[in-house]
């Protein structure tokens, strides 16, 4: 068999080292592990931004943040930016969404171009190139200025209300909150409640619901090839999970934090500001980690169990025989490592992600159950999917590389760096560092040995030795004898910045053809005598007789 369809599964905020197939000792994820045994597990897979929105936009476009411009959550991706949906439909494959994208439409740009959001093309532009089976970004937060209503979620709200969860905000009051004996809602936003069971039947919670919707989508398909982006909301915060997952793990199951006092004491100004913000201070506390991490692990366990449900159904229906399955995450979660919470920096806890690819094709038989330690990026998925669909990879647009050679056991892989970007101009971090909007940006370049972080605003770089310090606890940028290494890594970063990223309206082949097109259309500059060049190029200008001008009457 060959891969006809693609099931592209993305979890939100899932750390790579919280899966047992990646060596986690504190949690078992047997279903994801079994998929790894059927496919290839990548150990050096990096996202291109340490934040949901821009990371996903990189994955969906196959382009770096610098190229697509959607550098923060809710920042619209400009009209005209092509996505994997555009590329796949040209190759004859549908591209559908079930779950989250965190994408914001460029409403102003659509209006300027007269794109009706209710038209087919307008809907696709507004939904990051996907046709939507069901969108659910999962957030129903409410503050003093009103609700933060993320796109989609209406189907899940209606489902919960039909199931008897009849409140104005069932996402919060049931799926992401607990309840005490007096009926008081214990909000999952408060981490002290992380160990409580969410006030919802497990089958009605977000992860099983999206699994069923993914199955519904696949069941609805005819014989036409499809990509289904099954995009889960968890294990992203709020950190709260329904029974029985709420108490499977306890504080004794949580791994110790990966941090050192010297790391805090000697921290770079950017890192020190992140360590001292409210999230960093919270996760520096043992009581916070003891409450949150068991719940986070419970959420992951529920995700893995749902993978068991999904994979078993795929096997029973024969879909495993013609469907490529990809499992990954949009970023990780610090959980107190390096004195930080959340994800907005470049340590591996945040920017290295799980990536497992199962390809049913016979060409992939030789790599089943293997591990690949090449440097790969999230932007590599789009060209991979185009190749699976049988299309031509538009490499003047897509900035990643197809992973099929690695899946098929070919050894040539020429990438010597991975890139990640963080634009924090709209965050309090910029104020804490006294930086302007244009200065509040950072870049990471890493290879298999070194990781360099460049910070704008006149701040010094950060350097980690990934071989001798895999935990990334010691910043070597100011340690003597590392100037050459820093220069070498800057060379790699500068080579990346010099790439041609915006030349997207002509292919490489067209550009090569243009080198001779003008000459063959009669533009023969620099020629003194017609015999000084190929006579064929001047045939229209030789042996011509002047016509006698007719006088106007």
Beta strands, then each sheet from edge to edge (+ up, - down):
strand 1: 5-11
strand 2: 40-42
strand 3: 45-46
strand 4: 94-99
strand 5: 131-135
strand 6: 140-143
strand 7: 146-149
strand 8: 177-179
strand 9: 185-187
strand 10: 226-231
strand 11: 323-329
strand 12: 355-358
strand 13: 370-372
strand 14: 376-377
strand 15: 418-423
strand 16: 441-446
strand 17: 450-455
strand 18: 462-465
sheet 1: 5+ 4+ 10+ 1+ 11+ 12- 2+ 13+
sheet 2: 3+ 14+
sheet 3: 6+ 7-
sheet 4: 8+ 9-
sheet 5: 15+ 16- 17+ 18-
end
